[in-house]
Amino acid sequence: MQHHEESQPPTLLDLHASLATSDYWCTELLINILRQEHFPCDTGFEAVVQLVKGESTLQQEDCYVHSAEEYDIR
């Protein structure tokens, strides 16, 4: 698997060489559409923060995220 910048998600080619054929372009398109639909704030830490804010009015048992913490390991 190739290394990518954190701001750029891996492509299908990065996941497996066989996915680079033109037959898979619509799979990648579909994945990107669904990712944007289900994760409009992306999938990083800031997205989790937004998800937690959106769940702030729900009961504890109805929340998807129960804990999100950030540690400085320097």
C-alpha positions as CSV (number, residue, x, y, z in Angstrom):
1,M,0.0,0.0,0.0
2,Q,1.4,3.4,-0.9
3,H,1.7,6.2,1.6
4,H,-0.6,9.2,1.3
5,E,-0.9,12.5,2.9
6,E,-3.4,12.5,5.7
7,S,-5.7,14.9,3.8
8,Q,-5.9,12.6,0.7
9,P,-7.7,9.3,1.1
10,P,-6.1,6.3,-0.7
11,T,-7.4,5.4,-4.2
12,L,-8.5,1.9,-5.2
13,L,-5.1,1.4,-6.9
14,D,-3.5,2.1,-3.5
15,L,-5.6,-0.7,-2.0
16,H,-4.9,-3.3,-4.7
17,A,-3.3,-3.2,-8.1
18,S,-6.2,-5.1,-9.8
19,L,-8.5,-2.2,-8.9
20,A,-6.7,0.1,-11.2
21,T,-8.5,-1.1,-14.3
22,S,-11.2,1.0,-15.9
23,D,-13.9,-1.4,-14.9
24,Y,-13.5,-0.1,-11.3
25,W,-13.8,3.6,-11.9
26,C,-17.5,3.6,-11.0
27,T,-16.8,1.6,-7.9
28,E,-14.5,4.4,-6.8
29,L,-17.1,7.0,-7.7
30,L,-19.7,5.1,-5.8
31,I,-17.5,4.8,-2.7
32,N,-16.7,8.5,-2.8
33,I,-20.4,9.4,-3.1
34,L,-21.4,7.2,-0.2
35,R,-18.5,8.4,1.9
36,Q,-19.6,12.0,1.3
37,E,-23.2,11.1,2.1
38,H,-22.5,9.2,5.3
39,F,-19.4,11.2,6.5
40,P,-19.9,14.8,5.2
41,C,-17.2,16.0,7.6
42,D,-14.8,13.3,6.4
43,T,-13.5,10.6,8.8
44,G,-10.7,12.2,10.8
45,F,-10.7,13.4,14.4
46,E,-12.5,16.7,13.6
47,A,-15.3,14.7,12.0
48,V,-15.6,12.7,15.2
49,V,-15.8,16.0,17.2
50,Q,-18.6,17.1,14.9
51,L,-20.4,13.8,15.3
52,V,-20.2,14.1,19.1
53,K,-21.6,17.6,18.9
54,G,-24.5,16.4,16.8
55,E,-25.2,13.6,19.3
56,S,-25.1,15.9,22.4
57,T,-28.9,15.9,22.7
58,L,-29.3,12.1,22.5
59,Q,-29.5,9.6,25.4
60,Q,-26.2,7.9,26.2
61,E,-27.3,4.6,24.9
62,D,-28.3,6.2,21.5
63,C,-24.9,7.7,20.9
64,Y,-22.5,6.1,18.4
65,V,-19.4,7.8,19.8
66,H,-18.9,7.2,23.5
67,S,-15.4,8.7,23.8
68,A,-13.1,10.8,21.6
69,E,-9.8,11.8,23.1
70,E,-6.7,13.5,21.7
71,Y,-3.2,13.0,23.2
72,D,-0.1,15.0,22.4
73,I,2.7,12.3,22.3
74,R,5.6,14.6,21.6
